[in-house]
Amino acid sequence: MKPAASSHWSNRDFPVAARELLEDSQIRGNVRHATNVIQAKRDAVTGELPDWQQLRDAGEAIRAHSLAHLDFYLEQFARACTQAGGQVHWARDAAEANQIILGLIQRHSVTEVLKIKTMTSEEVGLNPYLEANGIRAHETDLAELIIQLGKDKPSHFVVPALHKNRMQVREIFQREMHLPELGERPEDLAAAARSYLREKFFRLKVAVSGANFLIAENGAVCIVESEGNGRMCLTLPDVLISLVGIEKVLPRFRDLEVFLQTLPRSATGERMNPYNSIWTGVRQGDGPKEFHVVLLDNRRSPILGDAESRQTLQCIRCAACLNACPVYHQTGGHAYESVYAGPIGAILTPQLHSMEEGRSLPYASSLCGACYEVCPVKINIPEVLIHLRGKIVEEDQKTLRGQLGIWNLGMAAAAMLFASASRLSMAQRLGQIAQKIFVNRDGMIEHLPFPLSGWTQTRDLKPLPKQSFRQWWAERTSPDAASLGDSDRAGQAAGRGGSDGQ
């Protein structure tokens, strides 16, 4: 058994990757257009619901309750799924999940499998792992197919090929499907993908999927989609293997009522997903003859143990936060160097790597709060971002390099100044003197020396005022000012008295 191939992500820090992508006007244009379209559709279909905020509250409550009692609901799901004829496997990490899935596939002596779009399989690196062990996984989602054939990386949860335009997709299909005469209309591209995949749907007998939700009370698995490829993979193969994060479980079947309204509206701006598939175990003559669920932890348990960060796992992967994020709009998903991009990726990725990778991602945000406003389960992403930034600083301060880092030294100096009124006043006076050589004719500071030059590279800075608030307050509260204030008030009272008497 061979290990997985190395990750196609280079793990560069966000500022480095983002700077490169900011220079690619084609990607920026594609991302901006696609996210603006989705966001406009989302606003329209959520705005027509008078109880949209109540649905958000309900979604948050259900997901928070599920996570608070996750052990109970996972065991309930496993029992119900097994009773219905399914087989449940528990995977502690990515390596164990990959080994379990490989073993199940090899049991049937096949070298090709179908794949339904699943971010969890991207998280564990399933495709390169299977390929390293002689098994080809064929993506059946149109966007994932584009990514796979183009040897690219996904940049979005719901629309992985969002950064590609129609002509780029056509070039990929012409080359990889050997269709030199392929037209450029959307209908032409869809027909080519349909023909390419239909042969595989009828031929291959093992499929791998993820899941949007697990239902604890009856052991059901739910997948929502827009194309029908998932339905094909759920009905035609003899064997179905579903890899699912442990956080996806819901207590009751009726809980779907909330999420089947909020998920499609948030993800694609649709009132309902065209295909909603829910299945429980196996049934003679209907669907797969053999069904497996692989429940994946992969560092989710430590996130559950952090009261501040636990809400991260409420995510239902709608990507609404990506579509609303001004940072994602400018850089696209590849700048995050992670399977999970955007605001939710900025808090999920570092935690899935025990804060050892993706440490720059919590800083890839302006903390504007747009992500929180659109989240259908009300994850307070800015709150978690600040929490993770604090953890990174605390860890850095334990090392000599961190203690001597420019930001830690700067914050230590600021803390020393703010701890003493006299030191703060002295610093203000020195600053008022030192800034004079940097103030331009318009009364603004355009350029500052390193390390403050990073701020003035993209914005101007107002100079320190001639009089600080502390100085102003001291003048107002001096004995002379107090006497003057008393006489003024007496005069005002006398004036009011005469007026009232008239």
N, C-alpha and C positions, 0 to 999 in steps of 0.2 A: 504494500500500500504506500503510495507516494504522498508527500505533503502537498498542500495547496501551492499553486504558483504564487510568486510574490505579488503583493498588491499593486494595482496600477495607479494608486495614489502616491504622490511623492512626499506627502506629509510636510510640505513647506508651510511656513507661517502664513497666516491670512494676508498680512500686508504685502508680502512678496508675491504671492499668487495673484492677488487683486490688482497690483500695479501692472502686471503683465496683461491681464484681461481687460483692464481699462483702456488699453491701447488698441484693442480689437473692436473696431466700430461695428463690424458685421454682427458679432455675437451680442454686443450691447443693444443694437437695434432690434435684433430678433427677440431678445429677452424682454425688452421694454414693451414691444408691441404685444407679445403674447400675454404677459402679465396684466397689462392694461385692459385687454379684451376680457380676460377671465374675471378681473376685479369688477369691471363694469357690469358683467352679467350677474356676478354674485350679489352686488349691491341691489340690482333690480329685483331678484327673486327673494332675497331676504327682506327687502323693504315692503313686499306685498303681504307679509305675514304679521298680523297684529300681535302675535304672541312669540315673536322671535327671541326676545330677551328671556322670556320664561323658558323657552326651549333650551337656551344656553345654560340657564340656571339648572334645569333638570339634567342636562348632559353632564355638567360639572358634578352634580350631586351623585349621579349614578357611578361615574368613573371614580370619584373619590371614595365612595363606599366600597366599590369593588377592590380597590387597592388596599384599603384599610383591612379588608377581610380576605385577602388574596389566597392565603393558604386554604381556607375553607372552600372557596369557590373553585379553585383548581382541582382539589380532590373530588368535589362534587362532579365537575366536568369529566374527569378521568373515569369515574365510576359509570356515569351515564353513557359516555361514549363507548366504553368497553361492553356494557350491557346491550348496546345497539349493534354490536359486531365490529366496532372499530378497535384499533390497537394503539395504545398511548405509550410514547417513549419520552423519557426525561433527559434533557441535554444540559449539562452545567455550563458549557462554553461552546465557542464556534467549532473547535476541533472535534468535540464529541458529537455535535450535531451533524457535521460533515461525515464522520465515520458511520453514524447510524444510517444516514440516507444512502451512502455508498453501499453499505452492506445490504440494504433492502433492494437496491437496484440490481446489484450483482447476483442476488438470489434468483433473479428472473433471466439472467444471461442475456442482457441487452446492452447495446453500445450507444443507443440514442434515447433521449427522453424529451418529452414536451415540458415546457415551463410556462406557468401562468405568472404574470408580473408580481414580484414580491420583493419589497425592500429588505426583508429579513434575510433572504438568500444573498443579497448583495452585502449585507452586514457581515455574514460569516464567510464570504468569498466562495460560495458553493460552486459556481460555474468553473472557475479556474481549478478548483480542487477536483471536480469530476473529470475535467479535461486531462489533468495530470494523471488520472487513473483510467484513461482510455474511454471515457464516456462523454458524448457530445450532448449538451443541453440546448434545445432549440427554443428561443424566446418566441412567444406567440402574440404578445401585446404589440401593436403596431409600432409604438414609440420605442419599446425595448428592442424590437427587431431592427429598427433603424440604428440604434446604438450598437447592437451586436454586429451587424453586417458592416457598419462603418468603423468598427474597432475603436469606439469612442467610450465616453463615460457619461452616465446620467447626470443631469443638472437640475432635476426637479422631481418631486415625489410622484405627482399625478401625470405630468407631461415630461417624461425623461429626456425627450429630444426637442424640448422647447427652444433650445439655442440653434436649431437647424431650420432653415427655410425650405420652401418647396423645391427649389432648384437643386439645393444640396442633397435633398432626399432622392430626387430623381437620379442624380449622378451615382449615388450609392447603389440604388436598385439596378441601374443599367450595368454597373460593373459587377456586382455580386450575384445578380440573378441572370446575367448574360442576356440582357434585353436592350440591345443598342437602339432599337426604334421606339422605346418607351416614351409616351407622351408626357406632358408636364402638368396636365390637369389633375386636381385631387382625385377625380374618379379613376384616372389611369393608374395612379400610384396605389390607390386602395385595391383596385382589381388585380394588380401585380402581386401585392402582398397576399391577397386572398387566395390566388392560384398557387403561390409558393407554399403557403401554409396548409392548404386543404389536403395536399398529398400526405403531409406529415400527420395531420389529424387522423386520417384513415389508416395509416401504416403503423404508427408507434403505439405501444401498449402500456407504457408507464409514463405518468405525469407527476410533476412536482408543483405544488402551489404554496401560497401563503394563506392568510385569512385576514379579513377585516375585523371579525368578531368571533368569539367562542361563547356559547350559551351554556351556562353551568347546569341549569335545571334539567335539560334534556340531552346534553352532549352534542348539540348541533354546531356546525361550522357555517359561517356566512361569508360570502365573497360578493362584493358589488363591483360592477364594471360597466363600460360603455360600448364595448365592441362585440361581445359574444364569443370571443376566443376562449375566455375562461369557462363558459358553459360547454364548449366543445371538449375542453380538457377534463371537465368533470363528468361527462357522460360517455365518451367513447373509449378511453383507456380501460384496461382491466385492473390496473393498480394506480392508486392515487396516494401521494405522500404530501402531507401539508406541514410546513415548517412555520411555527407560530410563536411569537414572543409571549411570555407568560402574562404580560399586562393586558392582553387583548380580551380577557374573559369578562363577560357580563353576567349578572346574577340570573335574570329571567328573560324568557322569550319576548315578553311585552316591552322590555327595555329597548328593543330594536325600533319601536315606534318613534322614539326621539331621534335616534341616529340616522334612520333612513330618511328623515326630513332635513337634518342639519348637515350631514356629510356631503350629499350631492350638491346642495346649494353652496356650501363653502368651497368645495373642490373644483367644480366645473361650471357652476352657475346654472345647474339643471334642477328642476323641481324633484325629479326622481331619476335614479340611475336606470338606464334601459334594461339592464340585466341584474337581478338580485337573486343569487343562488344560495339556498339553505339546504343542507343535507345532514342526515344523522346516520352514522354507521353505514351498513351495507344492506341491500335488499335484493332478493333473487330476481334476476331479469331486469334490473333497473340500476344503471350506473356501474361503478367499479365493483369488482368481485372482492377486492382487498383494499382496505383503507387504513392509513396510518396517520397519526398526529404526533409530530415531534415538538414538544414544549421546550422552548429555549429560554434559559436564564441569561447567560452571557453578561454578567455584571449588573443585571437589573435589581437583584436583591439588595446590594449596597445602596442603590438609589432609593429603594423603598425605606431603608433605615434612616435616611436623612429627611427630617420633617419638612425642611425648607425646599428640598429638591424633588420630593416625591411627586409633586404635581406634574413634573416632566413626563411621567409615564401615563398621564391622562390622554396624551396625544392620540388622535384617531387618523393621523396621516392625511389630512385634507389639503395641506399645503397653503391654506389661506394666509398664513403668516408670511410665506415667501412672496406671495402676490402683492401683499401690502407693504413689504419692507423696502424702504428707500435704498438701503445698502445692497440688497439682493438685486434691485432694479438696475443698479449701476455695474455690478460685477458678474451677475449670473451665479449658477451653482458651483462651477468648477473652482472658484476661488476659495471655497471652504475645504477643499482637498479631503472630502469625506463623502460617504454614502448619503449622509443626512446633511442637507444644506439649509441655508436660511436661518432665521431666528431659532426655530426649534432645534436645528442641527447645532447651533452655537451652544446650546445647553445640553443636548443629548450626547453628542460625540465625545466631549471631554470626560463625561461621567462613565460612558461605556468603556473608556480606556483608563479608568482609575486616575484621571487628571494627569496622566503621563503623556498623552498626545492631545493635539488640538487645544493647547493651552492659550493660543492667541484668539480663539474663536469667541470667548465671552466678551472680548473687547471689540468684536466686529459688529458694533451696534451703536446707534446714537441715543438709545434708550427713549425713543420718541413715543413708544407705547402703541404704535399702530398694530403690532402683532397681537397684543392683548385684546384690543378692541374688536378684532375680527375672529378670534379663536372661538369655535363653537362649543368648547368645553372650558373656556375661561382660564386657560393656563396663563398665569402672570409671568410671562417670559422675562420682562425687565427685572422683576424682583429676583428671579433665579439667576439672571446674568450678574447682578450685583453680588449675590451670595457667592457665586463661583469665583468672581474676581477677588473677593475677600479671601477665599480659600487659597487661591494661587499666591496672593501676597503673603499670607501666613506661611505657606510652604517655602517661598523664596527667602523669607527672613530667617529661616533655619540654616541657610547656607551662607558662606562667606561671600560668594559671588552675588547672591541676592542682596545681602546687606550693603555691599559696595556698589550695587546697581544705581544708575542715575536717578531712577524714579524713587527708589526707596530712600536714597540720600536726600532727594528733594522733599519728600514727604516728612522725613525726620526733621529737616531744617524748618519746614513749615510748622510742624508740631511744636518745636522749640520756640518759635516766634509767637505763635498764638497762645502759648502757655503763660506769657508774661506781657502785661500791658506796656511796660517800659520798653521791652525789646520790640514789640510790635510798632510802637510809636517811632522808635529810632529807625526801624526798617522803612517805615513810610516816609520819613524825612529824607533818608538816603536815596530812596527810590525816586522821590520828587526831584532831587538834584541830578541823579544819574540819567534820568530819562530825557533830559533837555536836549541832548545831542541827537536823539532819535525821533523827536517830534517834527513832523513836516509842516509846511505852510498852512495846511488845512486843519492843523491841530490833531493829527492822528499819527500813530506809530506804524510805519509800514514794514520796517525791518528791525529785528532784534538779533543779537549774537547767539551762537550755539550755547546752550541747548534749547533756548526759547525760539530759535529760528523756525522750528517745526510749526509753531503756531502761526507766525506771520507769513509763512510761505503762501498760505491760501486765504488769509483774512487780515484786515487791519485791526489795530488795537487802540482803544481809547487810553490816553495817558491818565496817570493818577491825578485826581483833582488837587487844586492848590490847598484846599482845606478838607481834611478828613472828617468823617462823621464824629469821631471821638473829640476832635478839636472843636467842632461846632457845638457838640453837647456840653463840653467843658465851659465854653463861653456862656451858654444858656443857663447853666446851673451855678455860675460864679456868684458871690455875694452881691456885686453891683448889679448883675443881670436880674437877680432875684428881687432886689429893692425896686428896680425899674418896673419889673413885671407886676409887683404889688400895687404901685401907684397907677399903672395903666389900668389894672383891673378895677381899682377904686373909681377912677374916672369913668370907665365904661358903665359901672353900676349906677353912678350918679346920673349919667345921661339917660339910662333906661328908666330910672325912677321918675324924672321929669316928664318923659314921654308918656309913661303909663298914667301919670296924674292928669294929663290933658284928656 
